[in-house]
């Protein structure tokens, strides 16, 4: 079963650039005693997360989200961090939904390519039992 994760803000200082906020990444998985703290940076602010995911994984996700936020900031000249976060979340949700639709339609990238190659190979093999 795939794990679902959502971030729940515990404390977010308003207007304090570079201030530390605390969040917990909630997932179906190991009990809370197996979770560890990881610090990430998004939009110039530091956040402390508690999660059972690896630090490397969380840093990779944070880096991707931060990059997407920077792209939105540059394209729209928006300075309000809440607007940037909202626009970024909408873009990321669109990406996720598009990928899900591709997978459901059988066009899930490498899986579809692999099926196509298998069919081509099978078509070239002599029929067994003939």
C-alpha positions in Angstrom: 0.0 0.0 0.0 1.4 3.4 -0.9 2.1 5.8 1.8 0.3 9.2 1.8 2.0 12.1 3.4 0.6 15.5 4.3 2.4 18.3 6.1 0.6 19.8 9.2 1.8 23.2 10.4 2.4 23.3 14.1 3.7 26.8 14.3 4.4 29.3 11.5 5.7 32.7 12.5 4.1 35.4 10.4 6.3 37.8 8.6 9.5 36.5 10.2 11.8 35.9 7.2 14.2 33.0 7.9 12.4 32.1 11.1 12.0 28.4 12.0 8.6 26.8 11.7 7.7 23.4 13.0 5.8 20.8 11.0 5.1 17.1 11.1 4.9 14.9 8.1 2.1 12.5 8.9 2.1 9.1 7.1 0.7 5.7 7.4 3.7 3.8 8.6 5.9 3.2 11.6 4.9 4.5 14.9 5.8 8.0 16.0 8.7 6.8 18.0 10.5 5.8 14.8 10.2 9.3 13.3 13.1 11.7 13.3 13.5 15.4 12.9 14.8 16.9 9.7 15.4 20.6 8.9 14.5 21.8 5.4 14.5 25.2 3.7 11.6 26.5 1.6 11.4 30.1 0.3 14.2 31.2 2.6 12.6 29.9 5.7 13.7 26.9 7.8 11.2 24.2 8.7 11.6 21.3 11.1 9.8 18.2 10.1 9.2 14.9 11.9 8.9 12.0 9.6 9.7 8.3 9.1 11.0 9.2 5.6 14.8 9.4 5.1 16.5 12.8 5.4 17.7 12.4 1.8 14.2 11.9 0.6 12.8 14.8 2.4 15.6 17.1 1.3 15.0 16.0 -2.3 11.3 16.8 -2.0 12.0 20.1 -0.3 14.5 21.0 -3.0 12.0 20.3 -5.8 9.3 22.3 -4.1 11.6 25.2 -3.4 12.7 25.2 -7.1 9.1 25.2 -8.2 8.3 28.1 -5.9 11.2 30.0 -7.3 9.9 29.5 -10.8 6.5 30.8 -9.8 8.1 33.8 -8.1 10.1 34.7 -11.2 7.2 34.2 -13.7 4.6 36.1 -11.7 6.7 38.7 -9.9 4.6 37.7 -6.8 6.2 38.5 -3.5 3.5 37.2 -1.1 4.8 33.9 0.1 1.2 32.6 0.7 0.3 33.3 -2.9 3.5 31.6 -4.2 2.8 28.6 -2.0 -0.8 28.4 -3.3 0.2 28.7 -7.0 3.0 26.1 -6.5 0.6 23.6 -4.8 -1.8 24.0 -7.7 0.9 23.4 -10.2 2.2 20.4 -8.3 -1.3 18.9 -7.9 -1.8 19.3 -11.7 1.4 17.4 -12.3 0.4 14.6 -10.0 -3.1 14.3 -11.6 -1.6 14.3 -15.1 0.8 11.5 -14.1 -2.0 9.5 -12.5 -4.1 9.9 -15.6 -1.2 8.7 -17.8 -0.7 5.6 -15.5 -4.4 4.8 -15.6 -4.5 5.2 -19.4 -1.5 2.8 -19.7 0.9 5.5 -20.8 2.9 5.5 -17.6 6.2 6.1 -19.2 8.7 3.3 -18.8 6.0 0.7 -18.0 4.3 1.4 -21.3 7.6 1.4 -23.2 8.5 -1.9 -21.6 5.2 -3.5 -22.6 5.7 -2.2 -26.2 9.2 -3.7 -26.3 8.0 -7.1 -24.9 5.2 -7.2 -27.6 7.7 -6.5 -30.3 10.1 -9.2 -29.1 7.2 -11.7 -28.8 6.1 -10.9 -32.3 9.5 -11.8 -33.7 9.9 -15.1 -31.8 8.8 -18.2 -33.6 5.5 -19.6 -32.4 6.0 -22.4 -29.8 4.6 -25.8 -30.5 4.5 -25.4 -34.3 
